[in-house]
Amino acid sequence: MTLADMARPASDPISTLPSRRRGRRLAVGVSITLLLAAGGTAAFTYYYDSVPLVESTVSYPVVPVTELPPPVANAFIAAVDPDFHASGDSLITRRYTVIASGGGDESGWRTRIMANKAEASYTKTEILDRYLNRADYGRGAVGLVAAARTYFQKPAAQLTVAEAALLAAQLHPDRPAPKDGWERVLDTMVEHGWLSTAERSGLTFPG
C-alpha cells in the first residue's frame, strides 16, 4: 500500500457527488417531461374536440354507391386507396373531408382529425358514396352522375367496369395519363381479387 492509498478516504466524495447530481437532474428532467406530456395531451384533446365532424349536402344529382355494380365501385377504390376498407386513415376519407369542409391539406392534422371523426360516425359505404358524388373527374364534371354523362353519355348506374376504371383513373393520386391510369386501376383490381385475370383480359380501353 502506498502513501497515496493510505491518504484516500474509504468513500471517495469525488466519485459520489457527480452521481447524486446526475440523479437529481434525471429526476427533474423526468418530471418536466411528464408535465409537458400532460399539457400536450390536454392541448391536443382541446384541439381535437374543436375540429367539427364534416357534414355536407349537394344540390346536384347523385347516385348511391349501392346502385353501382360492386366491380364498378371497386374500380374507384382501386384507383384511390385499395386499403380503404381496412384503413382507419384512408385517402378516400381524407379527400371527402377536404371537399366537404371547403378545402385543406389532404395530409394535414386537421384533415386527419376530421377523417378520424368521419370514420367513427359514417360507414365505409357512406363515405365512399359522399366522396364519389363530390369528386372532380375533369372536363368540368363534378360528381359521378355528371362524370358518367360527360364521358359516356349514360347514367352512372349503367357504367361498365372498363368505363369506371377510366373515370377512376382521373382520381388516382399519381394522376397518370388516361390509358396508363386505366391499366393500373384494372391491374390493382386483379391483385386484390376484385377482377379475374380472364375478365381483365377481355376489357378494352373505352377511348
C-alpha positions in Angstrom: 0.0 0.0 0.0 1.3 3.4 -0.9 1.1 6.7 1.0 -1.5 7.8 -1.6 -3.6 4.8 -0.9 -3.5 5.4 2.9 -4.5 9.1 2.4 -7.6 8.3 0.3 -10.8 8.0 2.3 -12.8 4.8 2.1 -15.7 6.6 0.5 -14.4 8.9 -2.3 -16.6 12.1 -2.4 -15.2 12.9 -5.9 -17.0 9.9 -7.4 -20.3 10.0 -5.5 -21.1 13.7 -5.7 -21.5 13.8 -9.5 -23.6 10.7 -9.3 -26.0 12.3 -6.9 -26.2 15.4 -9.1 -26.9 13.3 -12.1 -29.7 11.5 -10.2 -31.3 14.8 -9.3 -31.0 16.1 -12.8 -32.6 13.0 -14.2 -35.5 13.2 -11.7 -36.1 16.8 -12.6 -35.9 16.0 -16.3 -38.4 13.2 -16.0 -40.8 15.5 -14.0 -40.6 18.2 -16.7 -41.2 15.7 -19.5 -44.2 14.3 -17.7 -45.6 17.8 -17.1 -45.1 18.7 -20.8 -46.7 15.5 -21.9 -49.7 16.1 -19.7 -50.0 19.6 -21.0 -49.6 18.5 -24.6 -52.2 15.8 -24.2 -54.7 18.4 -22.8 -53.9 20.8 -25.6 -54.3 18.1 -28.3 -57.6 16.9 -26.7 -58.9 20.5 -26.8 -57.8 20.9 -30.4 -59.4 17.5 -31.4 -62.7 18.4 -29.8 -62.7 21.8 -31.6 -62.5 20.2 -35.0 -66.0 19.6 -36.3 -67.5 16.5 -37.9 -67.9 17.3 -41.6 -71.4 17.1 -43.0 -72.4 18.4 -46.4 -75.2 18.4 -48.8 -75.1 18.7 -52.6 -77.7 20.4 -54.9 -76.8 18.4 -58.0 -77.9 14.8 -58.8 -76.2 11.9 -57.0 -76.1 8.2 -57.4 -76.0 5.9 -54.3 -73.0 3.6 -54.3 -75.4 0.7 -53.6 -76.8 1.2 -57.1 -73.4 0.6 -58.7 -72.3 -2.9 -59.5 -69.7 -3.9 -57.0 -66.8 -4.2 -59.6 -67.7 -0.6 -60.7 -67.4 0.7 -57.1 -64.2 -1.3 -56.6 -62.6 0.4 -59.6 -62.7 3.7 -57.7 -61.4 2.2 -54.5 -58.6 0.5 -56.5 -57.6 3.9 -58.0 -57.5 6.0 -54.9 -56.9 3.7 -51.9 -57.0 -0.1 -52.3 -56.9 -0.5 -48.5 -59.9 1.7 -48.0 -62.0 -0.9 -46.2 -59.2 -1.9 -43.8 -57.6 1.5 -43.2 -58.5 4.0 -40.5 -56.7 6.8 -42.2 -57.9 6.3 -45.8 -57.1 8.8 -48.5 -60.7 8.5 -49.7 -62.0 9.6 -46.3 -59.4 12.5 -46.2 -60.3 13.6 -49.6 -64.0 13.6 -48.7 -63.4 15.7 -45.6 -61.4 18.2 -47.7 -64.2 18.6 -50.2 -66.9 18.7 -47.5 -65.1 21.2 -45.4 -64.3 23.5 -48.3 -60.6 23.0 -48.5 -57.4 21.9 -46.6 -54.4 19.7 -46.9 -55.1 16.0 -47.5 -52.2 15.1 -45.1 -52.7 17.9 -42.6 -53.6 17.3 -38.9 -57.0 19.0 -39.1 -57.9 16.8 -42.1 -56.8 13.7 -40.4 -58.9 14.5 -37.3 -61.9 15.2 -39.5 -61.3 11.9 -41.3 -61.0 10.1 -38.0 -64.3 11.5 -36.8 -65.9 10.7 -40.2 -64.7 7.1 -39.9 -66.2 6.8 -36.4 -69.6 8.3 -37.5 -70.2 7.0 -41.0 -70.0 3.6 -42.7 -67.4 3.0 -45.4 -70.2 2.8 -47.9 -71.5 6.3 -46.8 -68.0 7.7 -47.0 -67.4 6.3 -50.5 -70.8 7.5 -51.6 -70.1 11.0 -50.4 -66.7 11.1 -52.0 -67.6 9.8 -55.4 -70.6 12.1 -55.7 -68.5 15.2 -54.9 -65.2 14.4 -56.6 -63.9 16.3 -59.6 -63.4 14.0 -62.6 -62.1 16.6 -65.0 -63.8 18.1 -68.1 -65.9 20.2 -65.7 -67.6 17.1 -64.3 -68.1 17.2 -60.6 -69.8 14.1 -59.1 -70.2 10.7 -60.6 -73.5 11.4 -62.3 -72.0 14.3 -64.2 -68.9 12.3 -65.0 -70.9 9.4 -66.5 -72.9 11.8 -68.6 -69.8 13.8 -69.7 -67.6 10.9 -70.7 -70.1 8.2 -71.7 -73.5 9.9 -72.1 -75.1 7.4 -69.8 -76.4 7.1 -66.2 -73.8 6.3 -63.6 -75.6 3.1 -62.6 -75.0 1.8 -66.1 -71.3 2.2 -66.1 -69.2 -0.8 -67.2 -66.0 -1.8 -65.3 -63.9 -0.5 -68.2 -65.7 2.8 -68.2 -65.5 3.1 -64.4 -61.8 2.4 -64.5 -61.2 5.3 -66.9 -63.2 7.6 -64.6 -61.4 6.3 -61.6 -58.0 7.0 -63.2 -58.9 10.7 -63.0 -58.9 10.3 -59.2 -55.6 8.4 -59.0 -53.1 10.1 -56.6 -50.3 10.0 -59.2 -52.5 11.5 -61.9 -51.3 9.2 -64.7 -52.2 9.5 -68.4 -55.7 8.1 -69.1 -54.6 4.9 -70.8 -51.8 4.2 -68.2 -54.1 5.0 -65.3 -56.8 2.8 -66.7 -54.3 -0.1 -66.9 -53.1 0.5 -63.4 -56.6 0.5 -62.0 -57.5 -2.8 -63.6 -54.2 -4.4 -62.6 -54.9 -3.3 -59.0 -58.3 -4.8 -59.1 -56.9 -8.1 -60.2 -54.3 -8.0 -57.5 -57.0 -7.6 -54.8 -59.3 -10.2 -56.3 -61.9 -7.8 -57.4 -61.5 -8.8 -61.1 -60.4 -12.1 -62.6 -57.5 -12.3 -65.0 -59.9 -13.5 -67.7 -62.2 -10.6 -67.1 -59.3 -8.2 -67.2 -58.1 -9.7 -70.5 -61.5 -9.2 -72.1 -61.7 -5.4 -71.4 -60.8 -2.8 -73.9 -59.9 0.8 -73.3 -63.0 2.9 -73.8 -61.2 5.7 -75.6 
